Amino acid sequence: ATRDYCVGNGFREAIIGLSGGIDSAVTTALAVEALGPDAVLGVAMPSPYSSQHSVDDARALAEALGIRMETLPIGAGLTAVAGTLGGLVVTGFDGERPAGIAYENLQSRLRGLLLMALANERGSIVLTTGNKSEYAVGYATLYGDMAGGFAPLKDVMKGDVYALAHHANRAGVLIPLSTIDKPPSAELRPDQLDADSLPDYPRLDAILTGLVEALLDVDELVAAGHDRPEVIRVTGLVDRAEHKRRQAAPGPKVSRRAFGRDRRVPITSGYDVAERPEDGRVQEGGPV
């Protein structure tokens, strides 16, 4: 699908942001298999919160796959943008206040800006790296890591991303083992882990598979063994992220039910999931 989309739209090169994480690694490996290493450009964009092991993993991935890699640090740009915004955004630079979500997302949006600038200059396509689990619950930044022309992992749950990584390594290590083994993190603030904001991915994926692909309601998911408060929370996250998914890059359908035409729901959800009926669904005629 990645090859067909790129070739069919006249793109001879794909650009991917290399974070050192599992999603960008698997996306890059897919791009190399689809287009060849000479047609893939990896771009590392470390921030002040990027760990050295992530930078090292990105470099090791590029070397193993035989692709060109550029490094564009975003620290100076982050300082400049935060300075322009001043007190309008909690930056954390003053050492007195913790960085807020807007400051975290500045980093992702700066990376999106750099990738799109390179794509404009080179006539290339940016491949986004988000997976289905993240898109489902809105764990992605509009105009940041969602910026790009095609999303190869859009219909691939996080657990299956790991399975693809092991598949890519079946004949030798292409994706660094440290990338596979380390806890997932966006690295937008000190010591950040995905688990700080989301249920552990195995539990999240199981709920999402039932909710999105099997169209189970809250009672059915609870009967299958899931925690009711967690199911209600995840259901609310999925509903509230619909407006983000409508703006996401297209990607291949590989599951029973992909976001988009397989799952048609209102783009807005003007209700509080906590106020839903017991089964977690909005009744006929209720607010949407």
MARMI-622241 format. One record per residue (C-alpha): residue in three letters; x, y, z; chain; residue number from 1. Coordinates in nm, 4 decimals, padded with zeros to 6 digits. Each point is the difference from the previous one (the first is absolute). Example, Ala and Ser with C-alpha at 12.3 -4.5 7.8 and 13.67 -1.06 7.14 Angstrom:
2
+--------+----------+----------+----------+--------+-----+
| residu |     east |    north |       up | chaine | num |
+--------+----------+----------+----------+--------+-----+
|    ALA |  01.2300 | -00.4500 |  00.7800 |      A |   1 |
|    SER |  00.1370 |  00.3440 | -00.0660 |      A |   2 |
+--------+----------+----------+----------+--------+-----+
This chain:
288
+--------+----------+----------+----------+--------+-----+
| residu |     east |    north |       up | chaine | num |
+--------+----------+----------+----------+--------+-----+
|    ALA |  00.0000 |  00.0000 |  00.0000 |      A |   1 |
|    THR |  00.2835 |  00.2393 |  00.0815 |      A |   2 |
|    ARG |  00.1698 | -00.0689 | -00.3301 |      A |   3 |
|    ASP | -00.3205 |  00.0364 | -00.1987 |      A |   4 |
|    TYR | -00.0946 |  00.3255 |  00.1690 |      A |   5 |
|    CYS |  00.3429 |  00.1606 | -00.0411 |      A |   6 |
|    VAL |  00.0563 | -00.1133 | -00.3577 |      A |   7 |
|    GLY | -00.3588 |  00.0720 | -00.1033 |      A |   8 |
|    ASN |  00.0273 |  00.3556 |  00.1268 |      A |   9 |
|    GLY |  00.3400 |  00.0668 | -00.1557 |      A |  10 |
|    PHE |  00.2147 | -00.0042 |  00.3136 |      A |  11 |
|    ARG |  00.3460 | -00.1450 | -00.0458 |      A |  12 |
|    GLU |  00.1167 |  00.0537 |  00.3571 |      A |  13 |
|    ALA | -00.1532 | -00.0475 |  00.3446 |      A |  14 |
|    ILE |  00.1052 |  00.2040 |  00.3029 |      A |  15 |
|    ILE | -00.0477 | -00.1339 |  00.3522 |      A |  16 |
|    GLY |  00.0687 |  00.1545 |  00.3384 |      A |  17 |
|    LEU |  00.2252 | -00.2369 |  00.1968 |      A |  18 |
|    SER | -00.0666 |  00.0178 |  00.3733 |      A |  19 |
|    GLY |  00.1790 | -00.3164 |  00.0997 |      A |  20 |
|    GLY | -00.3382 | -00.1513 |  00.0873 |      A |  21 |
|    ILE | -00.1743 | -00.3097 | -00.1261 |      A |  22 |
|    ASP | -00.2557 |  00.1717 | -00.2252 |      A |  23 |
|    SER |  00.2453 |  00.2064 | -00.2025 |      A |  24 |
|    ALA |  00.2331 | -00.3006 | -00.0223 |      A |  25 |
|    VAL | -00.2679 | -00.2307 | -00.1430 |      A |  26 |
|    THR | -00.1291 |  00.2727 | -00.2334 |      A |  27 |
|    THR |  00.3516 |  00.0505 | -00.1320 |      A |  28 |
|    ALA |  00.0546 | -00.3720 | -00.0486 |      A |  29 |
|    LEU | -00.3286 | -00.0191 | -00.1933 |      A |  30 |
|    ALA |  00.1014 |  00.2974 | -00.2134 |      A |  31 |
|    VAL |  00.3347 | -00.1588 | -00.0841 |      A |  32 |
|    GLU | -00.1706 | -00.3236 | -00.0991 |      A |  33 |
|    ALA | -00.2521 |  00.1929 | -00.2095 |      A |  34 |
|    LEU |  00.2275 |  00.2538 | -00.1697 |      A |  35 |
|    GLY |  00.3599 | -00.1059 |  00.0576 |      A |  36 |
|    PRO |  00.2572 |  00.1605 |  00.2335 |      A |  37 |
|    ASP |  00.1087 |  00.2653 | -00.2501 |      A |  38 |
|    ALA | -00.3560 |  00.1366 | -00.0068 |      A |  39 |
|    VAL | -00.0336 |  00.0466 |  00.3768 |      A |  40 |
|    LEU |  00.1318 |  00.2925 |  00.2044 |      A |  41 |
|    GLY | -00.0034 | -00.0232 |  00.3792 |      A |  42 |
|    VAL |  00.0035 |  00.3174 |  00.2074 |      A |  43 |
|    ALA |  00.0883 |  00.0007 |  00.3694 |      A |  44 |
|    MET | -00.1284 |  00.3101 |  00.1803 |      A |  45 |
|    PRO |  00.1163 | -00.0234 |  00.3623 |      A |  46 |
|    SER | -00.1373 |  00.2395 |  00.2598 |      A |  47 |
|    PRO |  00.1441 |  00.0805 |  00.3441 |      A |  48 |
|    TYR | -00.2082 | -00.2936 |  00.1282 |      A |  49 |
|    SER |  00.1230 | -00.2584 | -00.2492 |      A |  50 |
|    SER |  00.2064 | -00.2709 |  00.1622 |      A |  51 |
|    GLN |  00.3397 | -00.0917 | -00.1366 |      A |  52 |
|    HIS | -00.1093 | -00.3606 | -00.0466 |      A |  53 |
|    SER | -00.2823 |  00.1153 | -00.2278 |      A |  54 |
|    VAL |  00.2417 |  00.2004 | -00.2151 |      A |  55 |
|    ASP |  00.2343 | -00.2997 | -00.0094 |      A |  56 |
|    ASP | -00.2867 | -00.2349 | -00.0922 |      A |  57 |
|    ALA | -00.1058 |  00.2273 | -00.2861 |      A |  58 |
|    ARG |  00.3549 |  00.0040 | -00.1356 |      A |  59 |
|    ALA |  00.0350 | -00.3770 |  00.0357 |      A |  60 |
|    LEU | -00.3283 | -00.0508 | -00.1864 |      A |  61 |
|    ALA |  00.1105 |  00.2234 | -00.2876 |      A |  62 |
|    GLU |  00.3308 | -00.1830 | -00.0281 |      A |  63 |
|    ALA | -00.1617 | -00.3436 |  00.0100 |      A |  64 |
|    LEU | -00.2528 |  00.0924 | -00.2683 |      A |  65 |
|    GLY |  00.2561 |  00.1808 | -00.2141 |      A |  66 |
|    ILE | -00.1899 |  00.3295 | -00.0194 |      A |  67 |
|    ARG |  00.1226 |  00.3567 |  00.0137 |      A |  68 |
|    MET | -00.0623 |  00.1785 |  00.3302 |      A |  69 |
|    GLU |  00.0025 |  00.3681 |  00.0881 |      A |  70 |
|    THR | -00.0012 |  00.1422 |  00.3525 |      A |  71 |
|    LEU | -00.1881 |  00.3252 |  00.0627 |      A |  72 |
|    PRO | -00.0091 |  00.0917 |  00.3719 |      A |  73 |
|    ILE | -00.3119 |  00.1950 |  00.0964 |      A |  74 |
|    GLY |  00.1234 |  00.1563 |  00.3254 |      A |  75 |
|    ALA |  00.0713 |  00.3442 | -00.1487 |      A |  76 |
|    GLY | -00.3311 |  00.0055 | -00.1851 |      A |  77 |
|    LEU | -00.1829 | -00.1059 |  00.3152 |      A |  78 |
|    THR |  00.1579 |  00.2836 |  00.1949 |      A |  79 |
|    ALA | -00.0874 |  00.2501 | -00.2737 |      A |  80 |
|    VAL | -00.3629 | -00.1055 | -00.0288 |      A |  81 |
|    ALA | -00.0475 | -00.0198 |  00.3766 |      A |  82 |
|    GLY |  00.1537 |  00.3465 |  00.0270 |      A |  83 |
|    THR | -00.2378 |  00.1375 | -00.2617 |      A |  84 |
|    LEU | -00.2983 | -00.1448 |  00.1856 |      A |  85 |
|    GLY |  00.1331 |  00.1288 |  00.3302 |      A |  86 |
|    GLY | -00.2399 | -00.0347 |  00.2901 |      A |  87 |
|    LEU | -00.2801 | -00.1174 | -00.2268 |      A |  88 |
|    VAL |  00.1335 | -00.3555 |  00.0278 |      A |  89 |
|    VAL |  00.1387 | -00.1703 |  00.3082 |      A |  90 |
|    THR |  00.3486 | -00.0740 | -00.1254 |      A |  91 |
|    GLY |  00.1824 | -00.1257 |  00.3040 |      A |  92 |
|    PHE |  00.3041 |  00.2070 | -00.0961 |      A |  93 |
|    ASP | -00.0306 |  00.2154 |  00.3101 |      A |  94 |
|    GLY |  00.0606 | -00.3015 |  00.2221 |      A |  95 |
|    GLU | -00.3014 |  00.0870 |  00.2146 |      A |  96 |
|    ARG | -00.2851 | -00.1584 | -00.1939 |      A |  97 |
|    PRO | -00.0169 | -00.3451 | -00.1586 |      A |  98 |
|    ALA | -00.0253 | -00.0138 | -00.3763 |      A |  99 |
|    GLY | -00.3584 | -00.0317 | -00.1222 |      A | 100 |
|    ILE | -00.1471 | -00.2034 | -00.2829 |      A | 101 |
|    ALA |  00.0265 |  00.2972 | -00.2380 |      A | 102 |
|    TYR |  00.3738 |  00.0130 |  00.0587 |      A | 103 |
|    GLU |  00.0298 | -00.3736 | -00.0563 |      A | 104 |
|    ASN | -00.1902 |  00.0285 | -00.3264 |      A | 105 |
|    LEU |  00.2220 |  00.2866 | -00.1153 |      A | 106 |
|    GLN |  00.2766 | -00.2554 | -00.0335 |      A | 107 |
|    SER | -00.2084 | -00.2312 | -00.2144 |      A | 108 |
|    ARG | -00.1222 |  00.2874 | -00.2171 |      A | 109 |
|    LEU |  00.3525 |  00.1304 | -00.0529 |      A | 110 |
|    ARG |  00.0957 | -00.3439 | -00.1239 |      A | 111 |
|    GLY | -00.2976 | -00.0048 | -00.2344 |      A | 112 |
|    LEU |  00.1015 |  00.3414 | -00.1336 |      A | 113 |
|    LEU |  00.3555 | -00.1163 | -00.0737 |      A | 114 |
|    LEU | -00.1116 | -00.3212 | -00.1692 |      A | 115 |
|    MET | -00.2502 |  00.1841 | -00.2200 |      A | 116 |
|    ALA |  00.2615 |  00.2614 | -00.0913 |      A | 117 |
|    LEU |  00.2354 | -00.2744 | -00.1159 |      A | 118 |
|    ALA | -00.2824 | -00.1666 | -00.1916 |      A | 119 |
|    ASN | -00.0836 |  00.3276 | -00.1756 |      A | 120 |
|    GLU |  00.3629 |  00.0586 | -00.0900 |      A | 121 |
|    ARG |  00.0622 | -00.3518 | -00.1291 |      A | 122 |
|    GLY | -00.3384 | -00.0839 | -00.1505 |      A | 123 |
|    SER | -00.0296 | -00.2903 |  00.2440 |      A | 124 |
|    ILE | -00.2755 | -00.1458 |  00.2160 |      A | 125 |
|    VAL |  00.0057 | -00.0100 |  00.3783 |      A | 126 |
|    LEU | -00.1074 | -00.3339 |  00.1450 |      A | 127 |
|    THR | -00.1622 |  00.0399 |  00.3392 |      A | 128 |
|    THR |  00.0795 | -00.2560 |  00.2664 |      A | 129 |
|    GLY | -00.3111 | -00.0165 |  00.2194 |      A | 130 |
|    ASN | -00.1701 | -00.3336 |  00.0662 |      A | 131 |
|    LYS | -00.3661 | -00.0935 |  00.0437 |      A | 132 |
|    SER |  00.0166 | -00.0110 |  00.3800 |      A | 133 |
|    GLU |  00.1257 |  00.3591 |  00.0137 |      A | 134 |
|    TYR | -00.2412 |  00.1318 | -00.2622 |      A | 135 |
|    ALA | -00.2849 | -00.1736 |  00.1794 |      A | 136 |
|    VAL |  00.0465 |  00.1868 |  00.3265 |      A | 137 |
|    GLY |  00.1358 |  00.3254 | -00.1447 |      A | 138 |
|    TYR |  00.3562 | -00.0565 |  00.1220 |      A | 139 |
|    ALA |  00.1333 |  00.1957 | -00.2960 |      A | 140 |
|    THR |  00.0566 |  00.3672 | -00.0789 |      A | 141 |
|    LEU | -00.1898 |  00.1748 | -00.2766 |      A | 142 |
|    TYR |  00.2441 |  00.1735 | -00.2375 |      A | 143 |
|    GLY |  00.2838 | -00.1718 |  00.1870 |      A | 144 |
|    ASP |  00.0651 | -00.3732 | -00.0185 |      A | 145 |
|    MET | -00.3248 | -00.0260 | -00.2004 |      A | 146 |
|    ALA |  00.1411 |  00.2267 | -00.2745 |      A | 147 |
|    GLY |  00.0724 | -00.1911 | -00.3187 |      A | 148 |
|    GLY | -00.1395 | -00.1621 | -00.3107 |      A | 149 |
|    PHE | -00.0394 | -00.3699 |  00.0860 |      A | 150 |
|    ALA | -00.0231 | -00.2012 |  00.3234 |      A | 151 |
|    PRO |  00.1184 | -00.3594 | -00.0492 |      A | 152 |
|    LEU | -00.0849 | -00.1047 |  00.3588 |      A | 153 |
|    LYS | -00.3362 |  00.1763 |  00.0220 |      A | 154 |
|    ASP | -00.1919 | -00.3285 |  00.0284 |      A | 155 |
|    VAL |  00.2622 | -00.1898 |  00.2032 |      A | 156 |
|    MET | -00.0415 | -00.0356 |  00.3775 |      A | 157 |
|    LYS |  00.3023 |  00.0670 |  00.2194 |      A | 158 |
|    GLY |  00.0436 | -00.3663 |  00.0853 |      A | 159 |
|    ASP |  00.0092 | -00.0871 | -00.3681 |      A | 160 |
|    VAL |  00.2647 |  00.2689 | -00.0563 |      A | 161 |
|    TYR |  00.2260 | -00.2017 |  00.2302 |      A | 162 |
|    ALA | -00.0863 | -00.3156 | -00.1921 |      A | 163 |
|    LEU |  00.1010 |  00.1757 | -00.3236 |      A | 164 |
|    ALA |  00.3281 |  00.1046 |  00.1605 |      A | 165 |
|    HIS |  00.0821 | -00.3602 |  00.0865 |      A | 166 |
|    HIS | -00.1016 | -00.1014 | -00.3533 |      A | 167 |
|    ALA |  00.2366 |  00.2608 | -00.1455 |      A | 168 |
|    ASN |  00.2806 | -00.1514 |  00.2089 |      A | 169 |
|    ARG | -00.0661 | -00.3579 | -00.1072 |      A | 170 |
|    ALA |  00.3150 | -00.0211 | -00.2142 |      A | 171 |
|    GLY |  00.2170 |  00.2311 |  00.2085 |      A | 172 |
|    VAL | -00.0301 |  00.3069 |  00.2212 |      A | 173 |
|    LEU | -00.1280 |  00.2976 | -00.1986 |      A | 174 |
|    ILE | -00.2030 |  00.1601 |  00.2761 |      A | 175 |
|    PRO |  00.2212 |  00.0424 |  00.3092 |      A | 176 |
|    LEU | -00.0965 | -00.2325 |  00.2824 |      A | 177 |
|    SER |  00.0181 |  00.2918 |  00.2417 |      A | 178 |
|    THR | -00.2734 |  00.1712 | -00.2028 |      A | 179 |
|    ILE | -00.2204 | -00.3058 |  00.0407 |      A | 180 |
|    ASP |  00.0766 | -00.0555 |  00.3684 |      A | 181 |
|    LYS | -00.0245 |  00.3512 |  00.1469 |      A | 182 |
|    PRO | -00.3291 |  00.1363 |  00.1388 |      A | 183 |
|    PRO | -00.1859 |  00.2185 | -00.2556 |      A | 184 |
|    SER |  00.0429 |  00.3742 |  00.0560 |      A | 185 |
|    ALA | -00.0717 |  00.3171 | -00.1943 |      A | 186 |
|    GLU |  00.2933 |  00.1672 |  00.1830 |      A | 187 |
|    LEU | -00.1692 |  00.3385 |  00.0140 |      A | 188 |
|    ARG |  00.0731 |  00.0539 |  00.3695 |      A | 189 |
|    PRO |  00.2459 | -00.1502 |  00.2493 |      A | 190 |
|    ASP | -00.0520 | -00.3700 |  00.0772 |      A | 191 |
|    GLN | -00.3191 | -00.0181 | -00.2079 |      A | 192 |
|    LEU | -00.1539 | -00.3389 | -00.0821 |      A | 193 |
|    ASP | -00.3084 | -00.0817 | -00.2073 |      A | 194 |
|    ALA | -00.1246 | -00.1963 |  00.3016 |      A | 195 |
|    ASP | -00.0287 |  00.3293 |  00.1917 |      A | 196 |
|    SER | -00.2900 |  00.1022 | -00.2255 |      A | 197 |
|    LEU | -00.1435 | -00.3257 | -00.1331 |      A | 198 |
|    PRO | -00.0795 | -00.3501 |  00.1206 |      A | 199 |
|    ASP |  00.2743 | -00.2496 | -00.0734 |      A | 200 |
|    TYR | -00.0121 | -00.0744 | -00.3716 |      A | 201 |
|    PRO | -00.1010 | -00.3674 |  00.0313 |      A | 202 |
|    ARG | -00.3086 |  00.1038 |  00.2013 |      A | 203 |
|    LEU | -00.0675 |  00.3001 | -00.2221 |      A | 204 |
|    ASP |  00.0274 | -00.2029 | -00.3200 |      A | 205 |
|    ALA | -00.2370 | -00.2641 |  00.1347 |      A | 206 |
|    ILE | -00.2611 |  00.2637 |  00.0862 |      A | 207 |
|    LEU |  00.0440 |  00.1768 | -00.3332 |      A | 208 |
|    THR | -00.0286 | -00.3244 | -00.1953 |      A | 209 |
|    GLY | -00.3333 | -00.0674 |  00.1647 |      A | 210 |
|    LEU | -00.1232 |  00.3580 | -00.0177 |      A | 211 |
|    VAL |  00.1131 |  00.0997 | -00.3499 |      A | 212 |
|    GLU |  00.0285 | -00.3232 | -00.1939 |      A | 213 |
|    ALA | -00.2687 | -00.2180 |  00.1614 |      A | 214 |
|    LEU | -00.2336 |  00.2923 |  00.0893 |      A | 215 |
|    LEU | -00.0518 | -00.1280 |  00.3546 |      A | 216 |
|    ASP | -00.1661 |  00.2283 |  00.2542 |      A | 217 |
|    VAL |  00.1217 |  00.0685 |  00.3520 |      A | 218 |
|    ASP | -00.1997 | -00.2828 |  00.1615 |      A | 219 |
|    GLU |  00.1310 | -00.2504 | -00.2542 |      A | 220 |
|    LEU |  00.3580 |  00.1129 |  00.0561 |      A | 221 |
|    VAL | -00.0412 | -00.0230 |  00.3768 |      A | 222 |
|    ALA | -00.1522 | -00.3469 | -00.0388 |      A | 223 |
|    ALA |  00.3133 | -00.0937 | -00.1966 |      A | 224 |
|    GLY |  00.2074 |  00.0834 |  00.3071 |      A | 225 |
|    HIS |  00.0928 |  00.3667 | -00.0410 |      A | 226 |
|    ASP | -00.0184 |  00.2572 |  00.2783 |      A | 227 |
|    ARG | -00.3150 |  00.2142 | -00.0353 |      A | 228 |
|    PRO |  00.1548 |  00.3398 |  00.0917 |      A | 229 |
|    GLU |  00.2881 | -00.0672 | -00.2395 |      A | 230 |
|    VAL | -00.2385 | -00.0997 | -00.2791 |      A | 231 |
|    ILE | -00.2077 |  00.3154 |  00.0514 |      A | 232 |
|    ARG |  00.3162 |  00.2120 |  00.0014 |      A | 233 |
|    VAL |  00.1313 | -00.1560 | -00.3208 |      A | 234 |
|    THR | -00.3401 |  00.0334 | -00.1665 |      A | 235 |
|    GLY | -00.0032 |  00.3702 |  00.0805 |      A | 236 |
|    LEU |  00.3513 |  00.0454 | -00.1373 |      A | 237 |
|    VAL | -00.0965 | -00.1733 | -00.3248 |      A | 238 |
|    ASP | -00.3090 |  00.2167 | -00.0439 |      A | 239 |
|    ARG |  00.1783 |  00.3263 |  00.0715 |      A | 240 |
|    ALA |  00.2841 | -00.0782 | -00.2431 |      A | 241 |
|    GLU | -00.2245 | -00.0343 | -00.3058 |      A | 242 |
|    HIS |  00.0733 |  00.3560 | -00.1152 |      A | 243 |
|    LYS |  00.3709 | -00.0834 |  00.0005 |      A | 244 |
|    ARG | -00.0427 | -00.3182 | -00.2026 |      A | 245 |
|    ARG | -00.1997 |  00.1891 | -00.2640 |      A | 246 |
|    GLN |  00.3117 |  00.2116 | -00.0597 |      A | 247 |
|    ALA |  00.2470 | -00.2891 | -00.0014 |      A | 248 |
|    ALA |  00.1903 | -00.1194 | -00.3053 |      A | 249 |
|    PRO | -00.1476 | -00.2986 | -00.1849 |      A | 250 |
|    GLY |  00.1384 | -00.3449 |  00.0603 |      A | 251 |
|    PRO | -00.0579 | -00.3621 | -00.1006 |      A | 252 |
|    LYS | -00.2822 | -00.2087 |  00.1455 |      A | 253 |
|    VAL |  00.1376 | -00.3200 |  00.1537 |      A | 254 |
|    SER | -00.2495 | -00.0778 |  00.2769 |      A | 255 |
|    ARG | -00.3606 | -00.1110 |  00.0150 |      A | 256 |
|    ARG | -00.1177 |  00.3584 |  00.0514 |      A | 257 |
|    ALA |  00.2195 |  00.3026 | -00.0666 |      A | 258 |
|    PHE | -00.0717 |  00.3580 |  00.0985 |      A | 259 |
|    GLY | -00.1729 |  00.1918 | -00.2765 |      A | 260 |
|    ARG | -00.2561 | -00.1540 | -00.2289 |      A | 261 |
|    ASP | -00.0120 | -00.3216 |  00.2075 |      A | 262 |
|    ARG | -00.1048 |  00.1932 |  00.3103 |      A | 263 |
|    ARG | -00.2248 |  00.2947 | -00.0749 |      A | 264 |
|    VAL | -00.0734 |  00.2117 |  00.3054 |      A | 265 |
|    PRO | -00.0695 |  00.3719 |  00.0561 |      A | 266 |
|    ILE |  00.3041 |  00.2236 | -00.0064 |      A | 267 |
|    THR | -00.1155 |  00.1598 |  00.3265 |      A | 268 |
|    SER | -00.1067 | -00.1589 |  00.3260 |      A | 269 |
|    GLY | -00.1806 |  00.2634 |  00.2057 |      A | 270 |
|    TYR | -00.0501 | -00.2140 |  00.3056 |      A | 271 |
|    ASP |  00.1952 | -00.1177 |  00.3005 |      A | 272 |
|    VAL |  00.0705 | -00.3703 | -00.0090 |      A | 273 |
|    ALA | -00.0549 | -00.0102 |  00.3756 |      A | 274 |
|    GLU | -00.3600 |  00.1075 | -00.0595 |      A | 275 |
|    ARG | -00.0715 | -00.2692 | -00.2552 |      A | 276 |
|    PRO | -00.2486 | -00.2783 |  00.0575 |      A | 277 |
|    GLU |  00.1336 | -00.3014 |  00.1878 |      A | 278 |
|    ASP |  00.1115 | -00.1746 | -00.3188 |      A | 279 |
|    GLY |  00.2137 |  00.2995 | -00.0952 |      A | 280 |
|    ARG | -00.1898 |  00.0851 | -00.3192 |      A | 281 |
|    VAL | -00.2016 |  00.3064 | -00.0910 |      A | 282 |
|    GLN | -00.3699 | -00.0755 | -00.0319 |      A | 283 |
|    GLU | -00.1870 |  00.0680 | -00.3233 |      A | 284 |
|    GLY | -00.0643 |  00.3713 | -00.0296 |      A | 285 |
|    GLY |  00.2571 |  00.0870 |  00.2634 |      A | 286 |
|    PRO |  00.2695 |  00.2656 | -00.0417 |      A | 287 |
|    VAL |  00.2752 | -00.0720 | -00.2539 |      A | 288 |
+--------+----------+----------+----------+--------+-----+
